[in-house]
Amino acid sequence: MENPARRVRIWRVVRWIGLAIVVAMLAAIADAWSALGSSATGERRARIEHSPQWKGGHFDNPQPLINDTWGSLTGMFSPSPDVSPKTKVPVAAPQLSPPPPSGLRVTWLGHSSALVELDGHRVLTDPVWSLRASPLTWIGPARWYPPPIALEQLRPIDVVLISHDHYDHLDQQTMVAMKGWNATFVVPLGVGAHLAYWGIPEAKIVELDWWERTTIGGLIITMTPARHASGRHLFDMGATLWAGYAVRGPQHRVYYSGDTGLFPAMKEIGQKLGPFDLTMIEVGQYNRAWPDWHIGPEQAVTAHQWVQGKVLLPVHWALFPLAAHGWTEPIERVLAEGKRAGQTLIAPRPGQSVEPGAPAPLERWWPDLPWRTGAQDPIVSSQL
C-alpha cells in the first residue's frame, strides 16, 4: 500500500520544481524583454504596408528563400571540431588618425561591424559591442574576443548603418550606448521602431525602402536590395525589412551587402550605383541547407563582380559561432575563389585599418586548420 506521507513529499518536490521552472522562465523573459524591441505602429506601419516588398502581411524576397529543414537539423549534430578558435585571435589596435591620405579607409572590427572613413565622413556598419549575439545576457553565441576599440573612442560618427534586425547585426546594448551620439541612424523599414523604443530620438532615425536614398553631409546613401529575412522573436518574422547599402562620396564608393543570398538584382546594383572602390560582402555562417540566407565564400566573389567592385573585404566571419563550418574556412575559401577569379581581396585582422587603394601584402594571421573547399561543400543559391 502506497505511503500517503511519501506521496505528499513527492508532490511538494514536484511543485517546487515547477515553481522554479516558472521563475526561471519569467526571469529569462524579463532579461530579454527590452532587447526584443518594438513593433511598428502609426505612420511607420503605414509606410511598411505601402512597400512593394510587403506581401501577405510580411516582407518577402523576389526570389523566396528555400531551406532544407532536415538538413539544418542534422547538420547541427556534425559540426567541425574547429567551429570556434582554440587559441587567442590576434586583434590589432585601430589606426584612426590622421585621416586617410587616399580618402578611403576601412577598419574591420569583426563579423559585420566596420568603420568606413569615406571622403571626410565616418560610417559605422552593424555595430555589435555586446558579449553575446542574443536577447539574453547569459546565454547565446558569445564573441571570441573583446571589441578592438571602445565605443567612446570611435566618436564622432556621422552615419550608423543597420542592415536588419537579427541579433548579430542589431544589438540593443550598443544602440542604447549610442543614443546620445550626434549621428544619423539609417535603417530598413520597420527597424526604426526598435531604435525609438531604446531611446534613440526619432529625428536621428532615417528609414528607407529598397532603392530609396538619403543625403547626409557629402554622402549619398542608397538602400539596396538583399535576399534574407528578419525577426527578433518567434512572432515577428518578416515584420521589418532587410537590406544592403551603397555609400557614395565625392571621390569614393562603398558597397555593404548585409546578410544575403545571391540574387539577380546585384547586377542592377552595380549598373546603377557602381563601380565600387570597396565592397564588404558576407562570406561566413553558411550551410548547404540554407544557401539563400547566406551567400557563401565563392558566391561572395561572384557578387563582388556583379556589383562591379574593385577591392573585396570579406565580412560576417571570425567573431561568433553561428554555423557548423570551421571558423577559418570562410576566409580560406574566399581567398581561393578570389585568386581563381583574378579579384583583389583584403583580409585584415580584427581592428586593423586598411586603405583599399593601397593595401599592404596579405598576412595570414589565422591558424592553418583543415577546411572544406567549395567543390567539397558548394553553397549555391536557388532560383538563379
QUILIN-V809060 format. One line per field, one symbol per residue. burial: + if it has 24 or more other ideal C-beta (glycine too) atoms within 12 Angstrom, else -. A space follows every 10 residues. Layout:
burial = ???
This chain:
burial = ---------- ---------- ---------- -+--++++++ ---+--++-- +-++---+++ +-+-+----- ---------+ -++++---+- ++-+-+---+ --++++++++ +++++++++- ++++++++++ ++++++---+ +-+++-+++- +--+--++++ ++++++++++ +++++++++- +-++++++++ ++++++++-+ ---+++++++ ++-+-++-++ ++++++++++ +++--+-+++ +++++++++- -+++++++++ +++-++--++ --++++++++ ++++++++++ ++++++++++ ++++++++++ ++++++++++ ++++++++++ ++++++++-- +-++++++++ ++++++--+- ----++---- ++-+--+-+- ++--
